[in-house]
Amino acid sequence: AYETNTHSIHGMVEFPVGSRVELRAGYEYLNDTGKTFPLKMHIPRAGISIKLHRNFFFETSWQHYSYNERLFSIRDYRANVLRTGLCFTY
């Protein structure tokens, strides 16, 4: 059995830079006060999208996960996640 009581807040802003580039920045905070795995997590993020053609974009982003779990110290870790790829929208 898993008991969770999750509270979260998330914010994201996007800034167009010219007609082809868009910058993104955001932050998410999660607080789980459940008895099974209580944790607090911070996730700042940033990204960029570059329009290559009408429906074709190059995108890259970064997120930093920062778990702050109190019950099990092995789950108290930090990680940086980098993503990149091509996106086609129809």
C-alpha positions in Angstrom: 0.0 0.0 0.0 1.2 3.5 -0.8 -0.1 6.6 0.9 0.4 9.9 -0.8 -0.6 13.5 -0.1 0.9 15.4 -2.9 1.0 19.2 -3.2 2.7 20.9 -6.2 3.1 24.2 -7.9 4.4 24.8 -11.4 5.3 27.9 -13.4 6.6 28.3 -16.9 7.3 31.4 -19.0 8.1 31.5 -22.8 9.9 34.3 -24.5 9.9 34.7 -28.3 13.2 36.0 -29.7 12.7 37.1 -33.2 10.5 35.0 -35.5 12.4 31.7 -35.2 13.6 31.3 -31.6 11.7 30.7 -28.4 13.2 30.5 -24.9 11.5 28.8 -22.0 12.1 28.8 -18.3 10.2 27.3 -15.4 10.2 25.8 -12.0 8.2 23.1 -10.2 8.0 22.3 -6.5 6.4 19.0 -5.3 5.8 18.2 -1.6 4.4 14.7 -0.8 3.5 14.6 2.9 2.3 10.9 2.7 3.5 8.4 5.3 4.9 5.9 2.9 7.6 8.0 1.0 7.5 11.6 2.2 9.6 13.8 -0.1 10.1 17.3 -1.4 11.3 17.8 -5.0 12.6 20.9 -6.8 12.7 21.0 -10.6 14.0 24.1 -12.3 14.0 23.9 -16.1 15.1 25.9 -19.2 14.9 25.3 -22.9 15.1 26.7 -26.4 13.2 26.0 -29.6 14.5 27.0 -33.0 12.2 26.9 -36.1 14.1 25.3 -39.0 11.2 25.1 -41.4 7.4 25.8 -41.4 6.6 22.7 -39.2 10.1 21.5 -38.2 11.9 22.6 -35.0 15.1 21.9 -33.2 14.6 21.8 -29.5 16.9 21.4 -26.5 16.1 21.6 -22.8 17.6 21.1 -19.3 16.0 20.0 -16.0 17.5 19.6 -12.6 15.8 17.1 -10.3 16.5 17.6 -6.6 14.8 15.0 -4.4 14.8 15.6 -0.7 13.4 12.4 0.7 13.5 12.1 4.5 12.7 8.4 5.0 15.3 6.7 2.8 18.6 8.5 2.3 19.4 6.4 -0.9 16.6 8.3 -2.6 17.9 11.7 -1.6 19.7 12.6 -4.9 20.1 15.2 -7.6 20.2 14.8 -11.3 20.6 17.0 -14.4 18.7 15.9 -17.5 19.6 17.3 -20.9 17.3 16.7 -23.9 17.7 17.5 -27.5 15.8 16.5 -30.6 13.9 17.5 -33.8 10.2 18.1 -33.6 7.7 17.9 -36.4 4.3 19.5 -35.9 1.4 18.8 -38.3 
